């Protein structure tokens, strides 16, 4: 059984999120999604998400192609999460290209970077809304 794992903030949920999660699930039999905690998001972007972590967990867990969801507390613990969830493949967006190649050596988990959906990002959506 191929077990896929991916991670993200998934704030202001949009079609780009749907696309990458659906494509990730199509790579295997089981998709686990780590949703970045509010604190982790603040440490990465110096701002809190628009939607709180509980709401984002609920949104992601409601998707028919997502089998398991958990709260990601640290970028540095990816190998621990992968082992705990028994994942065979880590999927990340290509904006992270090369950043998680180290995972393969620590976990025997393949790493695949998928192309992002063109012309959409959460940051872009937030900026548009702020201007309205």
C-alpha positions as CSV (number, residue, x, y, z in Angstrom):
1,X,0.0,0.0,0.0
2,X,1.3,3.4,-1.0
3,X,0.8,5.9,1.8
4,X,1.2,9.6,0.8
5,X,1.8,12.4,3.2
6,X,1.8,16.2,2.5
7,X,1.9,19.3,4.6
8,X,0.5,22.9,4.3
9,X,-1.2,25.7,6.0
10,X,-4.3,25.5,3.7
11,X,-5.5,29.0,4.8
12,X,-8.2,30.7,2.6
13,X,-8.9,27.4,0.9
14,X,-8.8,27.6,-2.9
15,X,-8.7,25.5,-6.1
16,X,-4.9,25.3,-5.9
17,X,-5.2,23.4,-2.6
18,X,-7.8,21.1,-4.1
19,X,-5.6,20.4,-7.1
20,X,-2.4,19.5,-5.1
21,X,-4.3,17.3,-2.6
22,X,-6.2,15.5,-5.3
23,X,-3.0,14.9,-7.3
24,X,-1.2,13.8,-4.2
25,X,-3.9,11.2,-3.4
26,X,-3.7,9.9,-6.9
27,X,-0.1,8.9,-6.3
28,X,-1.2,6.3,-3.7
29,X,-3.8,4.5,-1.7
30,X,-3.9,6.7,1.4
31,X,-3.4,10.4,1.9
32,X,-2.4,12.0,5.2
33,X,-2.3,15.7,5.5
34,X,-0.3,17.7,8.1
35,X,-1.9,21.1,8.6
36,X,0.4,23.8,10.0
37,X,-0.5,25.0,13.4
38,X,-1.2,28.7,14.0
39,X,2.1,29.0,15.9
40,X,4.1,27.3,13.1
41,X,2.5,29.6,10.5
42,X,3.4,32.6,12.6
43,X,7.0,31.5,12.8
44,X,7.2,31.0,9.0
45,X,5.3,34.0,7.8
46,X,5.2,36.4,10.8
47,X,1.4,36.4,10.7
48,X,-1.3,34.2,11.8
49,X,-3.6,32.5,9.3
50,X,-7.0,34.0,8.5
51,X,-8.7,30.8,9.6
52,X,-7.7,29.2,12.9
53,X,-6.1,25.7,12.9
54,X,-9.2,24.0,14.1
55,X,-11.2,25.3,11.2
56,X,-8.4,24.5,8.7
57,X,-8.3,20.9,10.1
58,X,-12.0,20.6,9.7
59,X,-11.9,21.9,6.1
60,X,-9.1,19.5,5.1
61,X,-10.7,16.5,6.9
62,X,-13.9,17.0,5.0
63,X,-12.4,16.3,1.6
64,X,-13.3,12.9,0.1
65,X,-9.7,12.2,-1.0
66,X,-8.1,12.9,2.4
67,X,-7.9,9.9,4.7
68,X,-6.1,11.3,7.7
69,X,-5.4,14.8,9.1
70,X,-3.1,16.0,11.9
71,X,-1.6,19.2,13.3
72,X,1.9,19.9,12.2
73,X,3.9,21.7,14.9
74,X,7.3,22.0,13.4
75,X,9.0,21.9,9.9
76,X,12.0,20.1,11.4
77,X,9.8,17.1,12.5
78,X,8.8,16.0,9.1
79,X,10.8,12.7,9.4
80,X,9.1,12.0,12.7
81,X,5.6,12.6,11.2
82,X,6.5,10.5,8.2
83,X,7.6,7.5,10.3
84,X,4.6,7.8,12.7
85,X,2.1,7.9,9.7
86,X,4.1,5.2,7.9
87,X,4.2,7.2,4.7
88,X,6.1,6.0,1.6
89,X,5.9,9.3,-0.4
90,X,6.2,12.9,0.8
91,X,4.5,15.3,-1.6
92,X,5.2,19.0,-1.5
93,X,4.5,21.9,-3.8
94,X,7.4,22.8,-6.2
95,X,7.8,26.1,-4.3
96,X,9.6,23.9,-1.7
97,X,11.8,22.2,-4.4
98,X,14.8,20.6,-2.8
99,X,14.0,21.7,0.7
100,X,12.9,18.3,1.9
101,X,15.2,16.0,0.0
102,X,16.9,15.1,3.3
103,X,13.8,13.2,4.3
104,X,14.6,10.3,2.0
105,X,17.9,9.6,3.8
106,X,16.2,9.6,7.3
107,X,13.0,7.7,6.4
108,X,13.2,5.8,3.1
109,X,10.3,7.9,2.0
110,X,10.4,9.2,-1.6
111,X,9.9,12.9,-2.1
112,X,7.9,14.3,-5.0
113,X,7.4,18.0,-5.7
114,X,4.3,18.8,-7.6
115,X,3.8,21.9,-9.8
116,X,1.6,24.5,-8.2
117,X,-1.6,25.6,-9.9
118,X,-0.7,28.7,-11.9
119,X,-1.9,32.2,-11.0
120,X,-3.3,31.3,-7.5
121,X,-1.9,31.5,-4.0
122,X,-3.3,32.2,-0.6
123,X,-1.0,35.2,-0.3
124,X,-2.3,36.6,-3.6
125,X,-6.0,36.0,-2.5
126,X,-5.4,37.8,0.8
127,X,-3.8,40.8,-1.0
128,X,-6.7,41.0,-3.4
129,X,-9.2,40.9,-0.5
130,X,-7.3,43.6,1.4
131,X,-7.6,46.0,-1.6
132,X,-11.3,45.6,-1.9
